[in-house]
């Protein structure tokens, strides 16, 4: 909610009607889940204002590269699933000696294997915050089960894992 960030977003969004500035309705500190709930409320308002519903909500970490085929693949997969996740491709960050990339291959391998096994068992897939799509109706159901306009547990630091588990617990 600070002026510098708002100014930067306004500048970045100039001339692109696909972008919308959403300012949190309360000051921080906040969690990522709390911010995602604010974005969910903004999406609901936009849907009502424009008289149309989103098909899905896509989650992707800002620091990860998005494959050009990802959106069409998620769109196709959401036809038969309420939650879809693509495997992670690790991209080492050579300029980050201390933290970045120290476990990227290990995570990608373990996550990729777990996704296949969990899908085969119809078990919950913890989202891991990247390359995910959730059916819009399933997200609304999850919000309803949590009080109406907040599909994410705002007090959680693992909102991505809870998202996948919540969709599964709701039958998705």
N, C-alpha and C positions, 0 to 999 in steps of 0.2 A: 504493500500500500504506500510505499514511499514515492515521493515526487520524481526522483531520478528514474526509477524503474518504470513508472507509468509513462513518463516522457519517452523512454527508449522503446516501449511497446507501441505507443502511438506513432512514433517515427517509423518503426519496422512495418507497421500495418498499413501505412499510407498507400492508397491506391489498390489495395487488395481486398475486395469485398468478402473473401472467404475467411478473413481474420476478424476476430471480435475481442476487444479488450474486456476482460472480466476482472473486476476489483473485488477482493474479499470483503465481506460485509462486517468484518471485525478485525481488530488489530491482533498481531501475533503475541506470543509465539503460537504457531500452528504446526500441525503435522501434515504430511503429504496427504493423508486420508481426509483431513479436514478441508484442505484445499480442493481435493477431488470432489468432495461433497458440494462445495461452492460451484464448481464447474458443472456438476450434475444439475443443480438448481438452475443455472444459467441455460443449460441445454433445454430443460423442461420449459422455461419461459420462451425461448426461441421457437421451440416446436409449437407452442400454443399461439404465439404471435404470428407465425407463418402458416399455421394450419396443416402442418405435416410432421410426421414422426421420423426420427432417425432410424435406420435399419440396424445399426450396430454402433458400438463405441469402441474405438481402437486405442490401445495403450502402447506406447513405445518410449523408451528412455531417450532423452535428448542426446546422450553421448554415443548412442549406438547408431550404426548405419542402417538405413532401411532399404531392403532390396526392392528394385523397381516392380517386381512381380508380387510383392507382399500384399498390397491392397486387394488386387483382383483374386488372389488365392484365399485371403480371409473372407472376402465377399462370397466366394463360391462355397467355402467350408461352412459358413454360418447358416447355409440352407438346411443343414442336417444336424447342427449342434448349437447349443446355447453359449458355449465357451470354446474358443479356438486359440491355440498358441503355436507359434512357429518356433523351430529350434533356433538357438543362438549361435551365431558365427563369431568366434573370438577374433578381435582385431587388436593385436598388441600395440600399446602406446609407447613408442621408443623414448619419448621425452619425459616419461613418468617413471623414473627409476625406483621410487619408493613404494608406491601403492598400486597404480594402474598396471594391469596385465599380470599381476603375480599369480593369479589362479584362473585365468581366462580359459585355457584349454581344459583344465580339470572341471570347471563349472560346465562348459559347453558339452563335454562328453557325458558327465553324470546327468545333467539336465535332459539331454537328448535321449538317453537310455530310459530315464524315469518317465518321460512323457509317453513313450511307446508302451511301456509296461502298464502305466496307470490307465491309459486309454483302453488297452486290451482288457483290463480288469474292471473297467467302468468306475474307476476310483477317482477321487478328486485330484485335479491337477493344480498345484499351487502356482499362481501366475508368474512369479519371479519378475513381474513388472515390465516385461519386454515382449514385443511381438504378439500381443494378445488382442482378441476381439471378443466382445460380449454382446449377445443379442440384446437389443434395446428393451424388449419386453421382459426378458429375464432380469435385466438390471433394475427395471421398475419393480418387479416382484421382490427382489432382494431389498430394495429401498423400503418397500411396504412392510416387509418383515422386520425392519429395523426402525420403524416409526414414521415412514412416509417419504421424506425427501433426502435421505442420507444412506446410500447403499454401502458406504465405507465406514468401518469402525474408526471414528475420529481419534480415539485414544490409543490406536494401534500404530506400532512402528513397522508392522509387517502387513500393511493393507493389501499388497499384491497377493500374498499367500492366502489371506483371508477371503479375497475376492473369489479365487478359484474354488476354495473349499465351500464358501457360502453358496455359490451357484450349484455345486454338487449336492449340498445338503438340502437344497430347494428342489432337487429332482433333475437338475440340468446336467 
